[in-house]
Amino acid sequence: MTMSTPLRAGEQLASADCTVRVVVVRAPADGEAVLACGGSPMVPATGGRPSTAGITGLVTLIGKRYVNESDTLEVLCTSPGVGELSYDGVPLTVKAAKALPASD
């Protein structure tokens, strides 16, 4: 299965090159572009979690949500790694936290 097939919310994907794993939170309607990590298409996640012990210089951080430029794709990082996430060749960015309303 290649990631040129439509992405689905809830789908778990893993990098083919490093320890990065993500869960798709929101998928674009067209979904025909490729979600990649470190330049290689991501594959369905299987088996146990990879060990991240001793890895330094992490680029993709656990617990962070990453979005594409048009905010139609959102993924949650469940395992960190050194690869950079991209969608259709464009790097994903960390989703900014929403500001809380003032309490006055």
Steps between C-alpha positions, in 0.01 A plus 500: 500500500646836401401824661370636169180323601261727693590556864236422763449652844621255765754337269838426664806552284873444549810636333692255285828676593484591869296458820226756419142377533183704459123467522293683238264737685349672195544394138443713189202412281715454188772311692699401193828666607775309681564531875873448550762506774862571415409497131362144497126422486355390834369145531230341718632458857530140615648326802645659812638846542856566387749595771593868505761461777821683423361694204602865502404789275133404470316690227153348541388522864266268689162645595516780243243543227627576151293665225540581134491853360127491417412340838322207332738236640579457869711223653599431860854375566491187720871412470773763447785483253750684286296505177302806390133449409382623161185481291530511123863613542415797726618482865227483766504755782424464870139601567482804723312468827167684515491796733281453805224756555566772753359426843424860604 
